[in-house]
Amino acid sequence: MNKRQASQRPTLRTIAQMSGLAVTTVSRALADDPHIAQETRDRVRKLADEVGYAPDRAAQRLRTGKTNVISLILNPHDEILGFGTSIIRGITVALRGTPYHLVVMPDFADSEPLEQVSRIVRNHLADGVIFSRTEPDDARIRFLLERGFPFVSHGRSELATPHPFVDYDNYTFARQATQRLIAAGSERPAILLPPRRFTFANHQLHGFMSAVREHGVTHEILTDITLDTPGELIEARLRARLGLPGAPDGLVCAGEVSALAAIAAAVDRGLEPGRDFHIVVKQTSTLFSHVRPRVASIYEDLTEAGEHMGHFILRRIAGEPAEALQFLQVPPDPVDVPAPAVRTA
């Protein structure tokens, strides 16, 4: 941008001259100060939109110490279809109409767990942070609690100190899914778990074990593959396992990609899904609405989770206690759920 373009960029003074208000009044109106009349706030915001005014965030940060940024640390795993886009959609709905904007930061599997979180806190790159895939003794949660830095996690820990979270009831999911397999005729159900270091893997395991013990059926916990295993390897391992004596005749699967791999393995072995081999999948997209024969599913609303996390991080920044910022999504009743609606921000 040259000097002339920079000088033409609208400022608070531009809006003040257009509105006949003081610069300080314009600034307070744009900050949604409740002491400024709503009519004035609306008029100032309308003028700001018309002239294309954008706040100088560097100046705001120097003046207030706030960045007006929420950082979402997103692991680019692909076993849950639409995870990132659904979470982002929900968060942005919650942030809409606030001064905050969302910055997505990748968190790759081979990086140190604390790397992104510590960089955000150390350099004050955001006013709050959201992240997922929690562990029972999560180093990121410990770090942020010790420093009093606002955060919300997608998933829980087992730490004694309460922390803000939004989580899905994976115990109930796995228990319901296993019961549905058994009701459909499965005598040797199996479960494909997330990597065991994550808290939600333990919850799923406990739900699965509760159901198989209640019904007294033979069961199998697949140990050489996880939800993070590439789909082609899941397919190959299951194809081999289904060709051996005592193979599972049902599968609980919390990822749609891995469920497709399991269906492919069963079909390759000459098994008919829904008759010879049963599957219950955690559905997070519309994909399985179009799969035939129909596959039993239990829905997880990731957009709803994102929206809750967005509201929680704003409330945490405002000083609300962690105990008030915890939400557990409960799976729907154990019936075939309709196709999830495509939600828009």
C-alpha positions as CSV (number, residue, x, y, z in Angstrom):
1,M,0.0,0.0,0.0
2,N,1.4,3.4,-1.0
3,K,1.2,6.6,1.1
4,R,-1.8,7.9,-0.9
5,Q,-3.7,4.7,-0.4
6,A,-2.8,4.6,3.3
7,S,-4.0,8.2,3.7
8,Q,-7.3,7.3,2.0
9,R,-8.1,4.5,4.4
10,P,-11.1,5.4,6.5
11,T,-10.4,6.1,10.2
12,L,-12.4,6.8,13.3
13,R,-12.0,10.5,12.5
14,T,-13.6,9.8,9.0
15,I,-16.7,8.3,10.7
16,A,-16.8,11.1,13.3
17,Q,-16.8,13.8,10.6
18,M,-19.6,11.9,8.7
19,S,-21.7,11.4,11.8
20,G,-21.1,14.7,13.6
21,L,-20.0,12.7,16.7
22,A,-16.8,12.9,18.7
23,V,-14.0,10.4,17.8
24,T,-14.3,9.0,21.4
25,T,-18.0,8.4,20.9
26,V,-17.4,6.7,17.6
27,S,-14.8,4.5,19.2
28,R,-17.1,3.5,22.0
29,A,-20.0,2.9,19.7
30,L,-17.9,0.5,17.5
31,A,-16.9,-1.3,20.7
32,D,-20.6,-1.8,21.5
33,D,-20.4,0.3,24.7
34,P,-23.8,-0.1,26.4
35,H,-23.6,3.4,27.7
36,I,-23.9,4.6,24.1
37,A,-27.5,4.6,22.8
38,Q,-28.4,1.6,20.6
39,E,-29.5,3.9,17.8
40,T,-26.2,5.7,17.8
41,R,-24.3,2.4,17.8
42,D,-26.3,1.1,14.9
43,R,-25.8,4.4,12.9
44,V,-22.0,4.4,13.6
45,R,-21.7,0.7,12.6
46,K,-23.7,1.3,9.4
47,L,-21.4,4.2,8.5
48,A,-18.3,2.1,9.2
49,D,-19.6,-0.6,6.9
50,E,-20.4,1.8,4.2
51,V,-16.9,3.4,4.1
52,G,-15.2,0.0,4.7
53,Y,-13.7,0.9,8.0
54,A,-11.4,-1.8,9.6
55,P,-9.9,-1.3,13.0
56,D,-6.2,-1.0,13.4
57,R,-5.6,-4.1,15.4
58,A,-2.0,-3.3,16.2
59,A,-3.2,0.0,17.8
60,Q,-6.0,-1.8,19.6
61,R,-3.6,-4.3,21.1
62,L,-1.3,-1.5,22.3
63,R,-4.2,0.4,23.8
64,T,-6.1,-2.5,25.4
65,G,-3.7,-5.4,25.6
66,K,-6.2,-7.6,23.7
67,T,-5.8,-9.2,20.4
68,N,-9.5,-9.9,19.6
69,V,-8.2,-13.2,18.3
70,I,-9.4,-16.8,19.2
71,S,-6.9,-19.4,18.1
72,L,-8.2,-22.9,17.1
73,I,-5.4,-25.5,17.1
74,L,-6.6,-28.1,14.7
75,N,-5.1,-31.5,14.1
76,P,-5.4,-32.3,10.4
77,H,-6.6,-35.9,11.0
78,D,-9.1,-37.2,8.4
79,E,-10.7,-40.2,10.1
80,I,-13.6,-38.0,11.2
81,L,-15.1,-36.5,8.0
82,G,-15.8,-32.8,8.1
83,F,-14.4,-32.5,11.6
84,G,-12.5,-29.2,11.0
85,T,-15.1,-27.5,8.8
86,S,-18.0,-28.4,11.2
87,I,-16.1,-27.2,14.3
88,I,-15.1,-24.0,12.5
89,R,-18.6,-23.4,11.3
90,G,-20.0,-23.7,14.8
91,I,-17.3,-21.4,16.4
92,T,-17.8,-18.7,13.8
93,V,-21.5,-18.7,14.5
94,A,-20.8,-18.0,18.1
95,L,-18.2,-15.3,17.3
96,R,-20.5,-13.5,14.8
97,G,-21.3,-10.0,15.9
98,T,-18.4,-9.9,18.4
99,P,-15.0,-8.1,18.0
100,Y,-13.3,-11.6,17.8
101,H,-12.1,-13.4,14.8
102,L,-10.9,-16.9,14.5
103,V,-7.3,-18.0,13.5
104,V,-6.7,-21.7,12.7
105,M,-3.3,-23.1,13.5
106,P,-2.3,-26.6,12.4
107,D,-1.1,-29.1,15.0
108,F,0.6,-31.9,13.3
109,A,1.0,-35.4,14.9
110,D,4.8,-35.2,14.9
111,S,5.0,-31.8,16.7
112,E,5.4,-31.4,20.5
113,P,2.0,-31.2,22.2
114,L,2.8,-27.9,23.9
115,E,4.5,-26.3,20.9
116,Q,1.5,-24.3,19.5
117,V,-0.1,-23.5,22.9
118,S,3.1,-22.2,24.5
119,R,3.8,-20.1,21.4
120,I,0.4,-18.5,21.6
121,V,0.7,-17.7,25.3
122,R,4.4,-16.6,25.1
123,N,3.8,-14.2,22.2
124,H,0.2,-13.3,23.2
125,L,-1.1,-14.2,19.8
126,A,-4.7,-14.6,21.0
127,D,-7.0,-13.9,23.9
128,G,-8.1,-17.5,24.1
129,V,-7.4,-20.9,22.6
130,I,-9.5,-23.9,21.6
131,F,-8.1,-27.4,20.9
132,S,-9.2,-31.0,20.7
133,R,-8.0,-34.6,21.2
134,T,-7.4,-34.4,24.9
135,E,-5.5,-36.9,27.1
136,P,-6.2,-38.0,30.7
137,D,-3.2,-36.0,31.9
138,D,-3.1,-33.3,29.2
139,A,0.0,-31.2,29.3
140,R,-1.7,-28.4,27.4
141,I,-4.5,-28.2,29.9
142,R,-2.0,-28.2,32.8
143,F,0.0,-25.4,31.1
144,L,-2.9,-23.2,30.5
145,L,-4.5,-23.7,33.9
146,E,-1.2,-22.8,35.6
147,R,-1.0,-19.5,33.6
148,G,-4.7,-18.6,33.9
149,F,-5.0,-18.4,30.1
150,P,-8.5,-18.8,28.7
151,F,-9.2,-22.0,26.8
152,V,-11.8,-24.5,25.9
153,S,-11.0,-28.1,25.0
154,H,-13.0,-30.4,22.8
155,G,-12.7,-33.4,25.1
156,R,-12.1,-33.9,28.8
157,S,-9.1,-34.7,30.9
158,E,-8.9,-36.6,34.2
159,L,-7.2,-33.7,36.0
160,A,-8.6,-32.7,39.4
161,T,-8.8,-29.0,38.6
162,P,-12.0,-28.2,36.6
163,H,-11.5,-26.8,33.1
164,P,-13.8,-25.6,30.3
165,F,-14.8,-28.3,27.8
166,V,-17.3,-29.5,25.3
167,D,-17.3,-33.3,24.9
168,Y,-19.3,-36.1,23.3
169,D,-20.5,-38.9,25.5
170,N,-18.3,-41.6,23.9
171,Y,-19.1,-44.1,26.7
172,T,-22.8,-44.0,25.9
173,F,-22.0,-44.0,22.1
174,A,-20.0,-47.2,22.4
175,R,-22.4,-48.9,24.8
176,Q,-25.4,-48.1,22.5
177,A,-23.5,-49.1,19.4
178,T,-22.5,-52.5,20.9
179,Q,-26.1,-53.2,22.1
180,R,-27.4,-52.5,18.6
181,L,-24.8,-54.9,17.1
182,I,-25.9,-57.6,19.6
183,A,-29.6,-56.9,18.9
184,A,-28.9,-57.3,15.2
185,G,-27.5,-60.8,15.8
186,S,-23.8,-60.2,16.3
187,E,-22.3,-62.9,18.5
188,R,-18.7,-61.7,18.3
189,P,-18.7,-57.9,18.2
190,A,-15.4,-55.9,17.9
191,I,-14.4,-52.3,18.4
192,L,-12.0,-50.1,16.5
193,L,-10.7,-47.6,19.0
194,P,-9.0,-44.2,18.7
195,P,-5.3,-44.2,19.8
196,R,-5.4,-45.2,23.5
197,R,-3.6,-42.1,24.7
198,F,-6.7,-40.1,24.1
199,T,-9.4,-39.8,26.8
200,F,-12.2,-40.5,24.5
201,A,-10.6,-43.9,23.6
202,N,-10.9,-44.9,27.2
203,H,-14.5,-43.8,27.3
204,Q,-15.4,-45.8,24.2
205,L,-13.6,-48.9,25.6
206,H,-15.5,-48.7,28.9
207,G,-18.8,-48.4,27.1
208,F,-18.0,-51.4,24.8
209,M,-16.9,-53.5,27.7
210,S,-20.0,-52.6,29.7
211,A,-22.3,-53.9,26.9
212,V,-20.4,-57.1,26.1
213,R,-20.2,-58.1,29.8
214,E,-23.9,-57.4,30.3
215,H,-24.8,-59.7,27.4
216,G,-22.0,-62.2,28.0
217,V,-20.9,-62.3,24.4
218,T,-17.5,-63.1,22.9
219,H,-15.8,-59.9,21.9
220,E,-12.6,-58.5,20.4
221,I,-10.7,-55.2,20.8
222,L,-8.7,-54.6,17.7
223,T,-5.2,-53.7,18.8
224,D,-3.1,-53.5,15.6
225,I,-5.1,-50.7,14.0
226,T,-6.8,-47.5,15.3
227,L,-9.0,-44.7,13.9
228,D,-5.8,-42.9,13.0
229,T,-4.6,-45.8,10.8
230,P,-4.8,-45.0,7.1
231,G,-7.9,-46.4,5.5
232,E,-6.2,-48.7,3.1
233,L,-4.3,-50.3,6.0
234,I,-7.5,-50.7,8.0
235,E,-9.1,-52.4,5.1
236,A,-6.1,-54.8,4.6
237,R,-5.9,-55.7,8.3
238,L,-9.6,-56.3,8.6
239,R,-9.7,-58.3,5.3
240,A,-7.0,-60.6,6.8
241,R,-8.8,-60.8,10.2
242,L,-12.1,-61.7,8.7
243,G,-10.6,-64.6,6.9
244,L,-9.4,-66.3,10.1
245,P,-11.4,-68.6,12.4
246,G,-13.4,-66.9,15.1
247,A,-13.5,-63.6,13.2
248,P,-15.7,-60.8,14.5
249,D,-19.2,-60.6,13.0
250,G,-19.8,-57.0,14.0
251,L,-17.9,-53.7,14.5
252,V,-18.3,-50.5,16.5
253,C,-16.5,-47.8,14.5
254,A,-16.3,-44.1,15.6
255,G,-15.0,-42.9,12.2
256,E,-16.7,-42.9,8.8
257,V,-13.5,-43.4,6.8
258,S,-12.6,-46.5,8.8
259,A,-16.2,-47.7,8.6
260,L,-16.0,-47.6,4.8
261,A,-12.8,-49.5,4.9
262,A,-14.5,-52.1,7.1
263,I,-17.4,-52.5,4.7
264,A,-14.9,-52.9,1.8
265,A,-13.0,-55.6,3.7
266,A,-16.2,-57.5,4.6
267,V,-17.5,-57.4,1.0
268,D,-14.1,-58.6,-0.3
269,R,-14.5,-61.6,2.0
270,G,-17.9,-62.3,0.5
271,L,-19.8,-61.1,3.6
272,E,-23.0,-59.1,3.2
273,P,-23.1,-56.0,5.5
274,G,-26.2,-56.0,7.6
275,R,-26.6,-59.8,7.3
276,D,-23.2,-61.5,7.8
277,F,-21.3,-58.6,9.2
278,H,-22.9,-55.8,11.2
279,I,-21.5,-52.2,11.7
280,V,-22.6,-49.3,13.8
281,V,-20.8,-46.1,12.9
282,K,-20.5,-42.7,14.5
283,Q,-22.0,-40.4,11.8
284,T,-20.6,-36.9,11.6
285,S,-21.4,-36.0,8.0
286,T,-24.1,-36.9,5.5
287,L,-22.0,-39.6,3.9
288,F,-23.7,-42.7,5.3
289,S,-27.1,-41.3,4.4
290,H,-26.2,-42.3,0.8
291,V,-24.6,-45.8,1.6
292,R,-26.6,-48.9,0.6
293,P,-27.4,-51.2,2.2
294,R,-28.1,-48.7,5.1
295,V,-25.6,-48.8,7.9
296,A,-26.7,-48.2,11.5
297,S,-25.3,-45.0,12.8
298,I,-25.3,-42.7,15.9
299,Y,-24.9,-39.0,15.2
300,E,-22.4,-36.6,16.7
301,D,-23.2,-32.9,15.9
302,L,-19.8,-31.3,15.5
303,T,-21.3,-27.9,14.5
304,E,-23.2,-27.8,17.8
305,A,-20.0,-28.6,19.6
306,G,-18.1,-25.8,17.9
307,E,-20.9,-23.3,18.7
308,H,-20.8,-24.3,22.4
309,M,-17.0,-23.9,22.4
310,G,-17.2,-20.5,20.8
311,H,-19.7,-19.2,23.4
312,F,-17.6,-20.8,26.2
313,I,-14.4,-19.2,25.2
314,L,-16.0,-15.8,25.1
315,R,-17.5,-16.3,28.6
316,R,-14.2,-17.6,29.9
317,I,-12.4,-14.5,28.6
318,A,-15.0,-12.5,30.4
319,G,-14.0,-14.2,33.6
320,E,-16.7,-16.9,34.1
321,P,-15.6,-19.9,36.2
322,A,-14.6,-23.1,34.5
323,E,-17.3,-25.1,36.4
324,A,-20.0,-23.2,34.5
325,L,-18.4,-23.9,31.1
326,Q,-18.7,-27.6,30.7
327,F,-21.1,-29.4,28.2
328,L,-21.5,-33.1,27.4
329,Q,-23.3,-33.9,24.2
330,V,-25.5,-37.0,24.7
331,P,-26.0,-39.3,21.7
332,P,-29.6,-39.5,20.4
333,D,-31.8,-42.4,21.4
334,P,-30.6,-45.7,20.0
335,V,-32.7,-45.7,16.8
336,D,-31.6,-45.1,13.2
337,V,-31.1,-41.4,13.0
338,P,-32.2,-39.4,9.9
339,A,-29.6,-37.7,7.7
340,P,-28.0,-34.8,9.6
341,A,-29.0,-31.5,8.2
342,V,-26.3,-29.4,6.5
343,R,-26.0,-26.4,8.8
344,T,-24.8,-23.0,7.7
345,A,-23.4,-20.1,9.7
